[in-house]
Amino acid sequence: MSKDKRSTPAGLTYGTISEIKGPLMIIEGVTKASYDELVEIETREGERRLARVLEVGMGKAVVQVFEGTHGLSIEGTVARFLGRVMELGVSEDMLGRTFDGLGRPLDGLPEPIPREFRDVNGEPINPERRDYPSDFIQTGMSAIDGMNSLVRGQKLPIFSGAGLPHNMLAAQIARQATVPGKEEEFAVVFAAIGVQNDEARFFKESLEKSGAISRSALFLNLADDPAIERIITPRIALTLAEYLAFWHDYHVLVILTDITNYCESLREISAAREEVPGRKGYPGYMYTDLASNYERAGRIKGKKGSVTQMPILSMPSDDITHPIPDLTGYITEGQIVLSRELYRKGIYPPINVLMSLSRLMGPGIIAEKRTRADHGDVSNQLYAAYSRAVQLRALAEIVGRSGLSATDIKYLEFGDLFEQRFLKQGYDENRSLDDTLEIAWDILSSLPEQELTKIKEEHIHKYYKAKSR
């Protein structure tokens, strides 16, 4: 056997590195390799880095180096093919711990003793075995619980923009999320993908202060970490989530931030491979790649646990038609959209309910009466009334308030009440669903009773608060 290729217990080792290009390394003379196989790169000085196979053919292998190729040289560098895909050693002891983007401890404690090793790409859920998401998750946020309810097993992304408080919203949801009336194991898996140090610190401190850190696992790929590592971070986090949910009956909330950084890494790798670009330079397979992560949410028949996802993505230039939010909207079951206009008014959380949607709210919990009987009607009426208020605001700027009817003026007042009392709440304010519906009825009662056309008479008689006109 030549000096450039030698057999090892783990597989084959090659010293025939022909090219290093961006995050990629091209190895020649490869006789046995498979897609996604794990590769160990070792320098002359003994430094080791992990990589995976992206492409094999014509005696060559293209591998992606997770820690980046900075400082690597063609001479003296060897690649050891390990004969297996990347795996994560998982256990319940990972809760309460902080790891880097590749699953290595960052908290100074020893590595958790793994109960088993799992492929980070996961195992696709058999569609026939998928259970329909139906249990209401109370987040304590009126705009979500009342009008865009989160359901166990759902994937509900947050569409945000630069400078908007999406991190605060995600941290508050992670801290407050519960399933009313059920005392069951609940866990949070948080994956930071290319975020700033202060953002990662904020999430960690928020969970620590609330005591939720004991049931949380954090995976941090920071902005100064290699960009290529971002491809694997969400897969690592979801592997642990699946293990906790489907083998230990936890209900797991997975927060992935920021998906935009993840997609930028996909584009970087695609450009290095000289692939034909798609929309705005992103690879044509970005939809499939995003789906391979998003579709790991769900419930399985016969299993008590569930994986619920809340990916966060910052829309470039606040453009909701950008490929990243556009493709995400096709894959997921709705979206929570943050509004810069509401944020400028000082409203937190600045959720634009008219652009937000939870596709599983109706069939998942309203139709099955998983919450209060008036929940669905109240939600529909709030949407209708606030939509009319927004339209009348635009009209009032043209004709003035004096050109509006008395009923129109009531709707304008309702719009202000809706934003200031229903949408707006404190960062530490945790509202129950009954609290949310109580506020909703209070502001709906500012409208004439005959205007409540979306609500059944029985609910109006029970909850409408007649006021002196």
C-alpha positions as CSV (number, residue, x, y, z in Angstrom):
1,M,0.0,0.0,0.0
2,S,1.3,3.5,-0.9
3,K,2.3,6.0,1.7
4,D,-0.6,8.2,0.7
5,K,-3.3,5.6,1.5
6,R,-3.1,3.3,4.5
7,S,-5.7,1.2,6.3
8,T,-6.7,2.0,9.9
9,P,-9.1,0.3,12.2
10,A,-11.6,3.1,11.5
11,G,-11.3,3.1,7.8
12,L,-8.9,4.5,5.2
13,T,-6.5,7.4,5.6
14,Y,-5.5,9.5,2.6
15,G,-2.7,12.0,2.3
16,T,-3.7,13.0,-1.2
17,I,-5.2,16.4,-0.5
18,S,-5.3,18.2,-3.9
19,E,-7.2,21.4,-3.2
20,I,-8.6,23.5,-0.3
21,K,-11.3,25.9,-1.4
22,G,-13.2,27.9,1.2
23,P,-14.7,25.4,3.6
24,L,-14.2,22.5,1.3
25,M,-11.3,20.1,0.8
26,I,-10.8,17.9,-2.2
27,I,-9.2,14.5,-1.7
28,E,-8.0,12.4,-4.7
29,G,-7.5,8.6,-5.0
30,V,-10.5,7.8,-2.8
31,T,-11.6,4.2,-3.3
32,K,-14.2,3.8,-0.5
33,A,-16.3,6.6,0.8
34,S,-20.0,7.4,1.1
35,Y,-22.2,10.5,1.2
36,D,-22.3,12.1,4.6
37,E,-19.5,9.9,6.0
38,L,-17.6,11.5,8.8
39,V,-14.0,12.4,8.1
40,E,-11.2,13.3,10.6
41,I,-8.7,15.9,9.3
42,E,-5.3,15.8,11.0
43,T,-2.5,18.3,10.4
44,R,1.2,17.7,10.6
45,E,1.2,19.3,14.1
46,G,-1.5,16.8,15.3
47,E,-4.5,19.2,15.3
48,R,-7.7,17.4,14.4
49,R,-10.9,18.7,12.8
50,L,-14.1,17.0,11.8
51,A,-15.5,17.0,8.3
52,R,-18.2,15.2,6.3
53,V,-18.4,13.9,2.8
54,L,-20.5,16.1,0.4
55,E,-19.7,14.5,-2.9
56,V,-17.9,11.3,-4.2
57,G,-17.0,10.3,-7.7
58,M,-14.3,9.8,-10.3
59,G,-11.9,8.8,-7.5
60,K,-12.3,12.1,-5.7
61,A,-14.2,13.1,-2.5
62,V,-15.3,16.6,-1.6
63,V,-15.5,17.1,2.2
64,Q,-16.8,20.0,4.3
65,V,-14.7,20.9,7.3
66,F,-16.9,22.0,10.2
67,E,-14.2,24.0,12.0
68,G,-13.2,25.7,8.7
69,T,-10.1,25.3,6.7
70,H,-8.2,28.3,8.0
71,G,-4.6,27.3,8.7
72,L,-4.8,24.0,6.9
73,S,-2.1,23.1,4.3
74,I,-2.2,20.6,1.5
75,E,1.2,19.3,2.5
76,G,1.3,17.2,5.7
77,T,-2.5,17.0,6.1
78,V,-4.2,13.7,6.1
79,A,-7.9,12.7,6.0
80,R,-9.2,9.7,7.8
81,F,-12.5,8.3,6.7
82,L,-14.3,6.9,9.7
83,G,-16.8,4.7,8.0
84,R,-19.8,6.2,9.8
85,V,-22.0,9.3,9.7
86,M,-21.9,11.9,12.4
87,E,-23.5,10.8,15.6
88,L,-24.4,12.4,18.9
89,G,-24.1,10.7,22.2
90,V,-27.4,11.4,23.9
91,S,-28.7,11.2,27.5
92,E,-31.1,12.9,29.8
93,D,-28.1,14.3,31.6
94,M,-27.7,16.8,28.8
95,L,-30.5,18.9,30.2
96,G,-29.1,21.8,32.3
97,R,-26.0,21.8,30.2
98,T,-24.4,24.2,27.6
99,F,-22.6,22.8,24.5
100,D,-21.0,24.2,21.4
101,G,-22.4,23.8,17.9
102,L,-21.0,20.3,17.6
103,G,-22.3,19.1,20.9
104,R,-19.1,19.5,23.0
105,P,-19.5,20.9,26.6
106,L,-18.9,24.6,27.1
107,D,-19.7,24.8,30.8
108,G,-16.5,23.3,32.1
109,L,-18.1,20.1,33.2
110,P,-17.3,16.6,31.9
111,E,-19.0,15.3,28.9
112,P,-22.3,13.6,29.8
113,I,-22.1,9.8,29.7
114,P,-24.1,8.8,26.6
115,R,-26.9,6.3,26.8
116,E,-26.7,5.7,23.1
117,F,-25.4,7.3,19.9
118,R,-27.8,8.6,17.3
119,D,-27.4,9.8,13.7
120,V,-27.6,13.6,13.7
121,N,-29.7,13.5,10.5
122,G,-32.5,11.8,12.4
123,E,-34.9,9.2,11.2
124,P,-37.8,10.4,9.1
125,I,-41.2,9.9,10.8
126,N,-43.4,7.5,8.9
127,P,-46.3,9.6,7.7
128,E,-48.7,6.8,8.7
129,R,-47.4,6.9,12.2
130,R,-47.6,10.7,12.6
131,D,-50.2,11.8,15.1
132,Y,-52.2,15.0,14.5
133,P,-51.0,17.8,16.8
134,S,-53.9,18.7,19.1
135,D,-52.8,19.8,22.6
136,F,-52.8,23.5,23.3
137,I,-49.5,25.0,24.6
138,Q,-50.0,28.1,26.7
139,T,-47.2,30.6,26.1
140,G,-48.5,33.3,28.4
141,M,-48.6,35.7,25.4
142,S,-52.1,37.0,24.5
143,A,-51.3,37.6,20.8
144,I,-50.3,33.9,20.4
145,D,-52.6,32.1,22.8
146,G,-55.7,34.1,21.9
147,M,-55.2,34.4,18.1
148,N,-52.4,32.2,16.9
149,S,-52.3,29.3,19.3
150,L,-49.3,27.0,19.5
151,V,-50.0,23.3,19.5
152,R,-47.8,20.3,20.6
153,G,-45.9,18.9,17.6
154,Q,-46.4,22.1,15.5
155,K,-43.6,24.0,13.7
156,L,-44.5,27.7,14.1
157,P,-41.7,30.1,13.1
158,I,-41.1,33.7,14.2
159,F,-40.5,36.1,11.2
160,S,-38.6,39.1,12.4
161,G,-36.4,41.9,11.3
162,A,-33.0,43.3,12.4
163,G,-33.4,45.1,15.7
164,L,-36.8,43.6,16.6
165,P,-37.1,41.8,20.0
166,H,-37.5,38.3,18.6
167,N,-34.9,37.0,21.1
168,M,-36.9,38.4,24.0
169,L,-40.1,36.8,22.7
170,A,-38.5,33.4,22.2
171,A,-36.9,33.5,25.7
172,Q,-40.2,34.5,27.3
173,I,-42.0,31.6,25.5
174,A,-39.3,29.2,26.5
175,R,-39.6,30.3,30.1
176,Q,-43.4,30.3,30.3
177,A,-44.6,27.5,28.0
178,T,-46.8,25.0,29.7
179,V,-49.6,22.6,28.9
180,P,-52.6,23.7,31.1
181,G,-54.0,21.0,33.3
182,K,-51.3,18.5,32.7
183,E,-48.2,17.8,34.9
184,E,-45.9,16.3,32.4
185,E,-42.1,16.5,31.7
186,F,-41.4,19.6,29.6
187,A,-38.0,20.5,28.2
188,V,-36.4,23.3,26.1
189,V,-33.7,22.7,23.5
190,F,-32.2,25.9,22.3
191,A,-29.9,26.1,19.3
192,A,-28.1,29.4,18.5
193,I,-26.9,29.5,14.9
194,G,-24.3,32.2,14.2
195,V,-25.6,34.6,16.9
196,Q,-23.7,37.4,18.7
197,N,-22.1,36.6,22.1
198,D,-24.6,39.0,23.9
199,E,-27.6,37.2,22.3
200,A,-26.3,33.8,23.5
201,R,-25.6,35.2,27.0
202,F,-29.1,36.7,27.1
203,F,-30.8,33.4,26.4
204,K,-28.6,31.6,29.0
205,E,-29.2,34.2,31.7
206,S,-32.9,34.3,31.0
207,L,-33.3,30.6,31.5
208,E,-31.0,30.6,34.6
209,K,-33.0,33.4,36.3
210,S,-36.3,31.7,35.8
211,G,-35.0,28.3,36.9
212,A,-35.9,26.8,33.4
213,I,-32.2,26.0,32.8
214,S,-32.5,22.8,34.7
215,R,-34.9,21.5,32.0
216,S,-33.0,23.1,29.1
217,A,-30.1,22.2,26.8
218,L,-28.3,25.0,25.0
219,F,-26.2,24.5,21.8
220,L,-24.3,27.6,20.9
221,N,-22.7,28.3,17.5
222,L,-21.6,32.0,17.9
223,A,-20.9,34.5,15.2
224,D,-17.1,34.1,15.6
225,D,-17.3,30.3,15.3
226,P,-16.8,28.7,11.9
227,A,-19.7,29.4,9.6
228,I,-19.7,25.8,8.3
229,E,-20.4,24.5,11.8
230,R,-23.8,26.2,11.5
231,I,-25.0,23.5,9.2
232,I,-24.7,20.8,11.8
233,T,-25.9,22.8,14.9
234,P,-29.7,22.5,14.4
235,R,-29.3,18.8,13.5
236,I,-27.4,18.2,16.8
237,A,-30.2,20.0,18.8
238,L,-33.0,18.1,17.0
239,T,-31.3,14.8,17.6
240,L,-31.4,15.4,21.4
241,A,-35.0,16.7,21.2
242,E,-36.1,13.5,19.4
243,Y,-34.4,11.3,21.9
244,L,-36.0,13.1,24.9
245,A,-39.5,13.2,23.2
246,F,-39.8,9.7,21.7
247,W,-37.7,7.7,24.2
248,H,-38.3,9.5,27.4
249,D,-41.8,11.0,26.9
250,Y,-40.8,14.7,27.2
251,H,-42.7,17.4,25.5
252,V,-39.8,19.4,23.9
253,L,-39.9,22.9,22.6
254,V,-37.0,23.5,20.2
255,I,-36.0,27.1,19.4
256,L,-33.7,27.6,16.4
257,T,-32.2,31.0,15.9
258,D,-31.2,32.4,13.4
259,I,-32.3,30.3,10.4
260,T,-31.1,33.1,8.1
261,N,-27.5,32.4,9.3
262,Y,-28.0,28.8,8.6
263,C,-29.2,29.5,5.0
264,E,-26.2,31.8,4.5
265,S,-23.9,28.9,5.3
266,L,-25.8,26.8,2.7
267,R,-25.2,29.5,0.1
268,E,-21.5,29.7,1.0
269,I,-21.0,25.9,0.6
270,S,-23.0,26.0,-2.7
271,A,-20.9,28.8,-4.1
272,A,-17.7,27.0,-3.1
273,R,-18.9,23.9,-5.0
274,E,-19.7,26.1,-8.0
275,E,-23.3,24.9,-8.1
276,V,-25.9,26.7,-10.3
277,P,-27.5,29.3,-8.0
278,G,-31.2,29.6,-7.4
279,R,-33.1,32.7,-6.1
280,K,-30.8,35.3,-4.8
281,G,-27.8,32.9,-5.0
282,Y,-29.2,30.4,-2.6
283,P,-29.0,26.7,-3.7
284,G,-32.0,25.2,-5.4
285,Y,-32.1,22.4,-2.8
286,M,-32.6,24.9,0.1
287,Y,-36.3,24.0,0.3
288,T,-35.5,20.3,0.8
289,D,-32.7,21.1,3.2
290,L,-34.9,23.3,5.4
291,A,-37.7,20.7,5.3
292,S,-35.2,18.0,6.6
293,N,-34.9,20.1,9.8
294,Y,-38.5,21.4,10.1
295,E,-40.2,18.1,9.5
296,R,-38.4,16.6,12.5
297,A,-41.2,18.3,14.6
298,G,-44.3,16.3,15.4
299,R,-45.9,13.5,17.4
300,I,-45.8,9.8,16.9
301,K,-48.8,7.4,17.5
302,G,-48.2,5.4,20.6
303,K,-45.5,7.8,22.0
304,K,-46.4,10.3,24.8
305,G,-43.7,12.9,23.9
306,S,-43.7,15.5,21.2
307,V,-41.3,17.9,19.4
308,T,-42.5,21.4,18.9
309,Q,-40.4,23.8,16.9
310,M,-40.2,27.6,16.9
311,P,-37.5,28.6,14.4
312,I,-36.6,32.3,14.3
313,L,-35.5,33.9,11.1
314,S,-34.6,37.6,10.5
315,M,-36.0,38.7,7.2
316,P,-33.4,40.6,5.1
317,S,-34.7,44.1,4.6
318,D,-37.9,43.1,6.4
319,D,-38.9,41.3,3.1
320,I,-41.3,38.5,3.8
321,T,-41.1,37.4,0.1
322,H,-37.3,36.7,0.5
323,P,-36.5,33.1,-0.3
324,I,-35.8,32.1,3.4
325,P,-39.2,33.2,4.9
326,D,-41.0,32.3,1.7
327,L,-39.8,28.7,1.7
328,T,-40.2,28.4,5.4
329,G,-43.8,29.5,5.1
330,Y,-44.5,26.7,2.7
331,I,-43.1,24.0,5.0
332,T,-44.3,25.1,8.4
333,E,-47.8,25.4,9.9
334,G,-48.1,29.2,10.0
335,Q,-45.9,32.0,11.2
336,I,-45.7,34.7,13.9
337,V,-44.7,38.0,12.2
338,L,-43.2,40.9,14.1
339,S,-44.0,44.5,13.1
340,R,-41.5,47.3,13.1
341,E,-44.4,49.8,13.2
342,L,-45.8,48.4,16.4
343,Y,-42.3,48.2,17.9
344,R,-41.8,52.0,17.2
345,K,-45.1,52.5,19.2
346,G,-43.4,50.9,22.2
347,I,-45.6,47.8,22.0
348,Y,-44.1,44.5,23.2
349,P,-44.5,41.9,21.8
350,P,-44.9,43.7,18.5
351,I,-46.8,40.9,16.8
352,N,-48.6,41.8,13.6
353,V,-51.6,39.5,14.1
354,L,-53.1,40.3,10.7
355,M,-50.0,38.8,9.0
356,S,-49.6,36.0,11.5
357,L,-51.2,32.6,11.3
358,S,-51.4,29.3,13.1
359,R,-52.8,26.7,10.7
360,L,-53.4,24.2,13.5
361,M,-55.3,26.4,15.8
362,G,-58.7,25.7,14.2
363,P,-58.5,22.0,13.5
364,G,-56.1,21.2,16.3
365,I,-57.7,22.8,19.3
366,I,-60.8,24.9,18.5
367,A,-62.6,22.2,16.6
368,E,-61.8,19.6,19.3
369,K,-62.8,22.0,22.1
370,R,-59.4,21.8,23.7
371,T,-59.8,25.3,25.2
372,R,-62.7,27.5,26.3
373,A,-65.8,27.3,24.2
374,D,-65.7,30.9,23.2
375,H,-62.0,30.9,22.2
376,G,-62.6,30.5,18.4
377,D,-65.4,33.0,18.1
378,V,-63.4,35.6,20.1
379,S,-60.4,35.1,17.9
380,N,-62.4,35.6,14.7
381,Q,-64.0,38.7,16.1
382,L,-60.7,40.2,17.2
383,Y,-59.3,39.7,13.7
384,A,-62.3,41.2,12.0
385,A,-62.5,44.2,14.3
386,Y,-58.8,45.0,14.3
387,S,-58.7,44.6,10.5
388,R,-61.5,47.2,10.1
389,A,-59.8,49.5,12.6
390,V,-56.5,49.5,10.5
391,Q,-58.5,50.2,7.4
392,L,-60.3,53.1,9.1
393,R,-57.0,54.6,10.3
394,A,-55.9,54.8,6.7
395,L,-59.2,56.4,5.7
396,A,-59.1,58.9,8.6
397,E,-55.8,60.2,7.3
398,I,-57.5,61.2,4.1
399,V,-61.0,62.4,5.2
400,G,-60.3,63.1,8.8
401,R,-62.1,61.7,11.9
402,S,-65.0,64.2,11.3
403,G,-65.8,62.3,8.1
404,L,-66.3,59.0,9.9
405,S,-69.5,57.6,11.5
406,A,-70.0,57.1,15.2
407,T,-69.5,53.4,14.7
408,D,-66.3,54.0,12.8
409,I,-65.0,56.1,15.7
410,K,-65.7,53.1,18.0
411,Y,-63.6,50.9,15.8
412,L,-60.7,53.4,15.9
413,E,-60.9,53.4,19.7
414,F,-61.1,49.6,19.6
415,G,-57.8,49.5,17.5
416,D,-56.0,51.5,20.1
417,L,-57.4,49.4,23.0
418,F,-56.4,46.2,21.2
419,E,-52.8,47.3,20.8
420,Q,-52.4,48.8,24.2
421,R,-54.2,46.3,26.3
422,F,-54.4,43.0,24.4
423,L,-51.1,43.0,22.4
424,K,-49.0,44.9,24.8
425,Q,-47.7,43.1,27.9
426,G,-44.7,43.0,30.1
427,Y,-41.6,40.8,29.5
428,D,-42.3,39.1,32.8
429,E,-46.1,39.0,32.4
430,N,-47.5,35.5,32.1
431,R,-51.2,35.5,31.2
432,S,-53.4,32.5,31.4
433,L,-55.8,31.8,28.6
434,D,-58.6,32.9,30.8
435,D,-56.8,36.2,31.4
436,T,-56.3,36.7,27.7
437,L,-60.0,36.0,26.9
438,E,-61.1,38.3,29.8
439,I,-59.1,41.2,28.3
440,A,-60.4,40.3,24.8
441,W,-64.1,40.5,26.0
442,D,-63.3,43.8,27.9
443,I,-62.1,45.5,24.7
444,L,-64.7,43.9,22.5
445,S,-67.3,45.3,24.8
446,S,-66.3,48.8,23.7
447,L,-68.0,48.0,20.4
448,P,-71.8,48.0,20.0
449,E,-73.2,44.6,20.7
450,Q,-74.7,44.3,17.2
451,E,-71.2,44.6,15.7
452,L,-70.1,41.3,17.2
453,T,-71.2,39.2,14.2
454,K,-68.6,36.5,14.6
455,I,-69.6,35.4,18.1
456,K,-72.5,33.1,19.0
457,E,-75.4,34.7,20.9
458,E,-74.9,32.4,23.9
459,H,-71.3,33.6,24.3
460,I,-72.3,37.3,24.0
461,H,-75.0,36.9,26.7
462,K,-72.5,35.3,29.0
463,Y,-69.4,37.4,28.5
464,Y,-70.3,40.8,26.9
465,K,-69.9,43.6,29.3
466,A,-72.6,46.2,28.6
467,K,-71.3,49.7,29.1
468,S,-73.1,53.0,29.3
469,R,-73.0,54.8,26.0
